[in-house]
Amino acid sequence: MRRLKGRVQRAGESLWCAGFRLIGRARQPEGKEIGFDGAAAVLVVAPHPDDEVAGCGGTIVRHTVAGDRVTIVYVTDGRRSRALGLPAALMAEARQREAGAAATVLGVDRSMWLGLPEGAWRDSELERRLARVLDEVAPAIVYAPSRVDFHPEHAKVAHALAAALTAAAPAGRRPVIRIFQVQVPLGAPLVNRWADVSGHASVLRAAVAAHASQVGSLERCLRMRRYAACRRGAAALAEEFWEINVDGYVALHGTPPAEWQRSFRALRYFVATDPCAYLVGGRARRRLLDLISRTIC
């Protein structure tokens, strides 16, 4: 039965990949390819241990290989994961070990474990701690979560990061923000940057394996990379981002998450419904673009 499910999954993915190739040939995909010059300080804000791999693992590797200085900050301890049937405290310990192993695989210069108890932390506490991280790292580029998501913790972290960026702005901290996607596609209206990470597929897979308790959900993120590669003509894997400035990020995330409209769908275990994740919420994505233009312009 397991083999049959695997064959069905692979056949379904092959079908959707063919569709993405046709779309890419018929219409030029949005966005410019990211360059890596080896002179940037980069900060990756991961709401959970594994979100760094889920959202931008291959791009992290490209930064480190180029010589950029990369710091990953792990915000929560991931204790609420139901994987492996572990009690919360043991799960938190396991996920901290996994994060350390993944950071080593990715070759980052530094990782910071904030370890806030998942589901039981205050926005103000994280705002202060992220403001200190921004001051210490002084990043030119921040890879960040967003409201184009389904997970409440991701939304809370995005809100706290917006507040921290606001506090850091008077001190001259104006990094470029690259929003990554975690299971929920950003979609054609929002993607404006991408990276071909095909050459680092083996490292990315090793980083996925390092997060042993979360491999199931990370496999869906790898599917998204394969779809992106098919659409853009990359050899195997591509990662997509929405690059905006600090003002744009704050405009999107400055209000409390309870006020945000959530109209998005994630990729799920079975591949059959994958296109729904790209189609559901199209109007909401366009509204986010309008929100930025109204607020900043």
N, C-alpha and C positions, 0 to 999 in steps of 0.2 A: 504493500500500500504506500509506503514512504517513497519507493522508487517511482511509482505511478504519479504521485503528487509532484515529485521533482520534475518529471518529464512534462507534466501539464504546465507547471510554473515556467519552465524554460521555453516551451512552445508559445505561451502567452506573451512572455517578454519579447521573444523574437518578432511576434506579430506587431507589438506596439513599437518596437525599435524600427521596423520597416515603415510604420506610419510616421514616426519622427523624421526619418530620412527623407521621406517624400515632402513633408512640410518644410524641412530645411532647404530642399532643392527648389521648391516652388516660391518660397519667400525668404529673403535674406534674414537670418536671425538677428535679433537686437543685441546691441552691446559691443564693446571693444575688448580685445584680449588684454589681460593684465600684463604689465612688464615688471621685471624683478631686477633691481639695480644693485642690490647688496649694500645699500647705505641707509636703510630705513629701520627705525624702531617700530616694532609691530606688537600690538596687544590683542589677544584673543580672549573674549569674555564668554566663558562657558557656563550656562546656568546649572548644568549637571555634569558630573564626570561622564564623558563620552560625547557631549555636544560639540567639543572641539573637533573630534573626528567626524561626527555626523555632518557638521556644517562646512568645515573648510580644511579637513585633514590633509588632502593633497596639496592645497595651496600653502599650508604651513610648511610642508616639506620643500616646496619650491622656494619659499622665502629663506629657509635655513640653508639650503644648498647654494643659493645665491650669495649668502653671507649677511642677510638681514638679521637683526637682533630680535628674536621672538620671545615674548612672555605670554604664558597662558595663565589666566586666573580662573580657578574652579570655585564657583560661588557656593553651591549647596553640596551636601554630602550624599545625596541620592538615596537616602535611607528608605524611602517609600516604594522603591522598586519591589515588585513581587517576584522577581526572578529568584530561582534556586530555593525559594521557601525559607529564606533566612530571616531571623529576627532583625528589627530595625538597626540596632547597634552593630550587629555583625555585618549587615549589608553595607552600612556606612564604612566600616573598616575595609571591607573587600573592595569597595569602589574607590577608596583612596589609594589602595595598592594598585588597582588597575589604572588609575589616572597617572600614577608615577611611572608605571611600565609603558603606557602609551606615549607619555611625554618623551621618554628616553628613545623610543622607536622613531618618533617624529623629529628628533634631534634638536629640540628647542633649547635655548640658552637657559631659560628659567621657567619654573612653574610655581604658582602660588595657590595654596590650599586654604581658602577661607572657611570651608566646612560648615556653613550655616545649616542648621537642621532643616531638611526639606519640609516645607509646609508650615514651618513654625518660626519665621523670622520677620523682623520689622523692616519696612522700606527705609526708614531713616538710618538704621544701622548699616545697611548695605550702601546707601548713598555716601555716608562718611568714609567707608572703607574703600569704595571705588574711587572716590575723589583723591584719597591718599595714593592709591595705585597709579592713577593718571598723573599725579604730580611726580611720583617717583620714576615711572617708566618714560614719561613724556613722549608718548607714541606719535608717530606721523600717520599711522594707519591703525584703526580699531576694527576688528571683526566682531560683529555684534548680533544678538538675537533681535527679534522684532515682534510686532503685533500680527504679522502674517503667520499665524501659528495656531495650534490647538491647545497647547499646554499652559496652564495658568502660571506656573513658575517661570516659564520663558517670558511671559508678558510682564510679570512683576520685576524681573531682572532688567528688562528693557526700560521700564519706567524708572527704576532706580538709576540706571546708567544715564538716562536723559537728564535726571536731576544732577548727577555728579558732573556731567559734561557742562551743564549750565554753571555750576559752581566754579569749575576750572577755567571757564572762558575768560574771565577778567585777567587771569594770570597768563593769558596768551596760548592756552592749550586749545588749538583748533585743528584736530586731526581729521583726516578723511575717514568717514564711516562706511564700512562695507558690510551690509546686512547679509547674513547667510541664511540658508534654508535648512530646516530640520524636519524631514518627512513631508512638510507642506511646501509645494513648489511656490516660488515667488511669482512665476508666471510671466508671460510675454510682456504685459504692460510695464512691469517693474524691473526686469533684468536689464542692466546696462553695462555689466562687466562680467567677464568669464575667464577661466584659466584651464588650459589643457594640462591635465595631470596624468595623462596616459603613461608617461615615462616613469612614474613613481607608483604604479599600481601595486607592486609587491610590498612596498613600504606601507602603503595605505591599508592593504589587507592585514599586514602584521599589526598595525595600530588597532584595527578592528578586533583582531584576535586578542589583543592585550586587554580589551574591555570584555572579558569572557562572559560576564553575566548579562551583557546587553547585545550580544551578537545578533540576535533575532531582529531587533529593531534597526540595527545598523545596516543589515543587509538591504532593507528598503531604501536607505540612503544611497547605497551603492547602485541600486537600480536607477535612481534618479540621475546619478552621474552617467550611467550608460545611456539613458535616454538623451541627456544633454549632449553627449559625445556624438550620438547618431544625428541629432539635429544640426550640429555645428561642423560635422565632418572630421571630428577628432578620432584618433585611432581607437581609443577604448573608454576613457573616462574624462569628463569635464565637470568643473564646478562653476556655479553661477551665483552672481551677487547683485545686489542693488546698492550702488555707490551714491551716497549723498553727503552733504556737509553737516556740521553740527546743528545748525539752525533747522535743517530739514528733519534730522533725527528727533530733535526736541519737539518740533511741531507735531510729529507723529505720536510721540510717547510721553508728552508732558502731562497729559490728563491721566487720572487714575484708570487702570485697566477695567474697572467695573463699568466705565462709561464707553468702552470700545465695543463696536459691533463685531462679532465673530461669525464669519460666514465662510470659513475655509474647511477644507477636508484634507486629511493626510493620506498618504499611501498606506495601504493595509497589507496584511500578510499575503493574501491571495492576489495574484497579479491581475486578475480579470477586471477589476474596477479601477486600475491605475489611472486611466484617462480622466476619470471623474475628479481626481485631485487637481488636475490642471484646468478643468472647466468650471467647477463649483467656485463661486466667489469672484467671478470676473468683474462684476459691477463694483464689488467692494474694493478690489484692487485699483480700479480706475478712480474711485472716490478718494483713495489715499493719495494718488497723484494730484488730484484737485486740491486736497487739503494742504499739501506742501506749497503749491503754487499760490493759493489764496493767502497763506500765512506769511510767506517769505517775500513775495513780489509786491 
